[in-house]
Amino acid sequence: MILVAGLSPAWQQIIQFSRLNLGEVNRADSVCWCASGKVLNVGIALRHLIPEGKSEFMPHVLSAGGGWSGQSIQQELSHHNLAFDWIDDPTPTRVCTTVLDAEQNLTTELVENSAALAASTIQQFVERFQRLAAQAEFVVLAGSLPAGLPDSFYAELLQHVSVPVLLDFRGPALHQCLPHRPFVVKPNREELASTVGYAIENDDALTRAMQEVADAGAQHVVVSDGPQRLFALSPGGMQSFVPPQAAKVVNPIGCGDCLAAGIALGLTLSKSIEESIQIGLQAAKDNVEQLLPARCHPIAWPDA
């Protein structure tokens, strides 16, 4: 089992326009809704990447939220036949909006930050995380912390984890986890800059920042940059990967989450970091070609 845990899920609205004109009345061509946020995207992507009949590798999502949006998320996770523990909270789960402009090929993301959760919700999350992590073969911690939680929260969770971990969040919360020697840290360039505290304007700055994260404890540092070259720093040195080209860019939101899901799955299957990154890059390509995030195609299974 791959445990995917995080406290910043979202109920996502996706609005498509032929062309968006700021400051004017705009009528949408289509509107749809789906579960999203890093933690849910990673879990849903894993559920789609794994062929039927491989239940021992299936993800288990742990998250929390409330209100009509939280109920909608639970219904969708059940629709995907995705195992999950959902902790009900008095505060409605945040709603985020993706605006797609077809003519200008622009994607605009309107993000509502995660509100504070009740103390009882946090306590239940910690207790369930400890129980599920003890049963997992791999753990993914994904998404920013909601308001009110200390930057040390994820680091404290890692004290109870004895299996490989992939971390997909940024800033001080990520920095505090590094002494626990996470197996993979997977920020994009912007998230890496937020973590090291300076702008990454060229490859030299990127190399320096990745080395800082590795020196602080990360075993593998994987940094994505949308469709641009991906860099990975491992004990054997630096490598770069060219992402496969998408036939058509429909919605890029969630590509980094699908990359994380593919890496986690590959490593759970005892593949190398290089092979795992390639699985993640293919999952990200699948994602960008579809309207709804994380609906990846199953991978070719090793024993097929």
C-alpha positions in Angstrom: 0.0 0.0 0.0 1.1 3.5 -0.8 -0.1 6.0 1.8 -0.8 9.5 0.3 -1.5 12.0 3.1 -2.0 15.8 3.3 -4.3 18.4 4.8 -5.0 20.8 1.8 -7.4 19.0 -0.5 -9.6 21.1 -2.8 -12.9 20.9 -4.6 -11.9 22.2 -8.1 -14.0 24.2 -10.6 -12.7 24.2 -14.1 -14.1 26.8 -16.4 -13.4 26.9 -20.2 -13.6 30.0 -22.4 -13.0 30.5 -26.0 -11.3 33.7 -25.0 -11.2 35.4 -21.6 -11.4 39.2 -21.6 -10.5 40.7 -18.3 -12.7 43.5 -17.0 -15.7 42.3 -19.1 -18.6 39.8 -18.8 -17.4 36.4 -19.9 -19.7 33.5 -20.7 -18.1 30.1 -20.2 -18.1 27.4 -22.9 -18.2 24.7 -20.2 -17.8 24.2 -16.4 -16.9 21.1 -14.5 -16.0 20.1 -11.0 -13.6 17.5 -9.5 -11.6 16.6 -6.5 -8.1 18.1 -6.6 -5.3 19.6 -4.5 -1.9 17.8 -4.4 -2.9 15.1 -2.0 -6.0 14.1 -3.9 -4.3 14.4 -7.3 -1.5 12.1 -6.3 -3.9 9.5 -4.9 -6.2 9.6 -8.0 -3.2 9.5 -10.4 -1.9 6.4 -8.6 -5.3 4.8 -8.7 -5.3 5.2 -12.5 -1.7 4.2 -13.0 -2.1 0.8 -11.3 -3.9 -1.9 -13.4 -6.9 -3.7 -11.9 -5.9 -6.7 -9.8 -2.8 -5.2 -8.2 -4.5 -4.3 -5.0 -1.3 -4.7 -2.9 0.1 -1.6 -4.6 -3.1 0.5 -4.5 -2.9 4.0 -2.8 -4.7 4.9 0.4 -5.5 8.6 0.8 -5.6 10.3 4.2 -7.0 13.8 4.3 -9.6 16.0 6.0 -12.3 18.6 5.3 -15.9 19.4 5.6 -19.0 21.1 4.2 -20.7 20.4 0.9 -17.3 20.5 -0.9 -15.9 17.9 1.5 -18.9 15.7 0.9 -18.4 16.1 -2.9 -14.8 15.0 -2.6 -15.7 11.9 -0.7 -18.3 11.0 -3.3 -15.8 11.3 -6.1 -13.1 9.3 -4.3 -15.7 6.5 -3.9 -16.5 6.8 -7.6 -12.8 6.1 -8.4 -12.9 3.1 -6.0 -10.1 4.7 -4.1 -9.4 3.7 -0.6 -9.4 6.7 1.8 -9.7 7.9 5.3 -11.5 11.2 5.4 -11.7 13.1 8.7 -14.7 15.3 8.9 -14.1 18.9 10.0 -16.5 21.8 10.7 -14.9 24.0 8.1 -15.9 23.5 4.5 -13.1 22.3 2.2 -11.6 25.1 0.1 -12.7 25.7 -3.5 -10.1 26.5 -6.2 -10.8 27.5 -9.8 -9.0 26.8 -13.0 -9.7 29.2 -15.9 -8.8 27.9 -19.4 -8.5 30.4 -22.3 -8.4 28.4 -25.5 -7.6 31.2 -27.9 -4.6 32.5 -26.0 -3.7 29.0 -24.6 -3.5 30.4 -21.1 -4.3 28.7 -17.8 -5.1 30.8 -14.7 -5.4 29.2 -11.3 -7.4 30.9 -8.6 -6.3 29.4 -5.3 -8.2 29.5 -2.0 -5.8 28.9 0.9 -6.6 26.0 3.3 -8.4 27.3 6.4 -7.5 26.2 9.9 -8.8 22.8 11.0 -10.2 21.9 14.4 -7.7 20.6 17.0 -9.7 17.3 17.2 -9.3 16.9 13.4 -5.6 17.3 13.6 -5.4 14.8 16.4 -7.3 12.2 14.5 -5.2 12.8 11.4 -2.0 12.2 13.3 -3.4 9.0 14.9 -4.6 7.6 11.6 -1.3 8.6 9.9 0.7 6.7 12.4 -1.5 3.6 12.0 -1.5 3.7 8.2 2.2 4.5 7.8 3.0 1.4 9.8 1.2 -0.7 7.2 2.5 1.2 4.1 5.4 0.3 1.7 5.8 3.9 0.7 4.5 7.2 1.9 3.8 10.4 0.0 3.2 13.7 2.0 1.8 16.3 -0.4 0.4 19.8 -0.2 0.8 22.9 1.9 -0.1 23.0 5.5 -3.5 24.7 6.4 -3.5 27.8 8.5 -2.6 27.4 12.2 -0.3 24.5 11.9 3.4 24.9 12.7 6.1 24.4 10.0 7.3 21.4 12.0 4.0 19.4 11.5 5.2 17.2 8.7 8.6 16.7 10.2 6.9 15.4 13.4 4.9 13.0 11.3 8.1 11.6 9.8 9.3 10.5 13.2 6.8 7.6 12.8 7.7 6.6 9.3 10.2 3.7 8.6 9.6 3.3 4.9 10.7 5.5 1.9 9.0 8.9 1.7 8.4 11.3 -1.1 7.7 14.9 -0.1 5.8 17.3 -2.4 5.5 20.7 -0.7 7.6 23.8 -0.2 9.2 26.3 2.1 10.0 26.0 5.8 7.8 23.0 6.2 9.9 21.1 3.7 13.2 22.4 5.1 12.3 21.1 8.6 11.8 17.6 7.1 15.2 17.3 5.5 17.1 16.0 8.6 14.8 13.0 8.5 16.5 12.0 5.1 13.4 11.7 2.9 14.0 9.4 0.0 12.7 11.9 -2.6 12.0 15.6 -2.5 10.0 16.8 -5.5 9.6 20.6 -5.8 9.3 22.6 -9.0 11.6 25.5 -9.6 9.4 28.0 -7.8 8.8 25.7 -4.9 12.6 25.0 -4.6 13.3 28.8 -4.6 10.7 29.2 -1.8 12.5 26.5 0.2 16.1 27.8 -0.2 15.1 31.5 0.1 16.5 32.9 -3.2 15.6 33.2 -6.8 16.6 30.4 -9.2 17.3 32.3 -12.4 19.7 30.0 -14.2 21.0 26.4 -14.1 23.9 27.3 -11.8 21.5 28.6 -9.2 19.4 25.5 -9.7 22.4 23.2 -9.1 23.4 25.2 -6.0 19.8 25.0 -4.6 19.4 21.3 -5.2 22.8 20.6 -3.6 21.7 22.6 -0.5 18.6 20.4 -0.2 20.6 17.2 -0.7 23.3 18.4 1.9 20.5 19.0 4.3 19.3 15.4 4.1 17.3 14.6 0.9 18.5 11.5 -0.8 17.1 12.4 -4.2 16.1 15.9 -5.3 13.8 16.0 -8.4 13.0 19.4 -9.8 10.4 19.9 -12.5 9.8 23.0 -14.7 6.6 22.3 -16.7 7.5 21.2 -20.2 11.1 22.1 -19.8 14.0 19.8 -18.8 13.7 18.0 -15.5 16.7 17.7 -13.2 17.4 15.1 -10.6 20.3 15.1 -8.1 21.1 11.7 -6.6 24.1 10.3 -4.8 25.5 9.3 -8.2 25.3 12.9 -9.5 23.1 15.2 -11.5 20.9 13.9 -14.4 18.5 15.7 -16.7 15.4 14.3 -18.4 13.4 15.7 -21.4 9.7 15.3 -20.8 7.7 13.6 -23.6 5.9 16.1 -25.8 2.1 16.3 -25.4 0.0 15.9 -28.5 -2.2 18.8 -27.2 -2.1 20.9 -24.0 -5.5 20.9 -22.5 -5.0 21.5 -18.8 -1.6 21.6 -17.2 -2.9 21.7 -13.6 -1.8 18.6 -11.7 1.1 17.6 -13.8 3.6 17.8 -10.9 1.2 15.7 -8.8 1.1 13.0 -11.5 4.9 13.2 -11.7 5.1 12.5 -8.0 2.6 9.6 -8.3 4.6 8.0 -11.0 7.9 8.3 -9.1 6.3 6.9 -6.0 4.8 3.9 -7.9 8.1 3.2 -9.7 10.1 3.2 -6.4 7.5 1.0 -4.7 8.0 -1.5 -7.6 11.8 -1.4 -6.8 12.6 0.4 -10.0 15.5 2.8 -10.2 15.0 6.5 -9.6 15.6 7.0 -13.4 13.0 4.5 -14.4 10.6 6.0 -11.8 11.0 9.5 -13.1 10.2 8.2 -16.6 7.0 6.7 -15.3 6.2 10.1 -13.7 6.9 12.0 -16.8 4.6 9.8 -18.8 1.9 10.3 -16.2 2.4 14.1 -16.4 2.0 13.9 -20.2 -1.2 12.0 -19.8 -2.4 14.6 -17.4 -1.8 17.7 -19.6 -3.7 16.1 -22.5 -6.9 15.8 -20.5 -9.3 18.3 -18.9 -9.7 16.7 -15.5 -6.5 16.2 -13.5 -4.8 12.9 -12.6 -6.7 10.6 -15.0 -3.6 8.8 -16.1 -3.3 5.7 -18.2 -2.2 2.5 -16.4 1.5 1.7 -16.7 2.8 -1.5 -18.4 3.1 -3.8 -15.5 6.4 -5.6 -14.9 5.0 -9.1 -14.9 2.6 -8.5 -17.9 
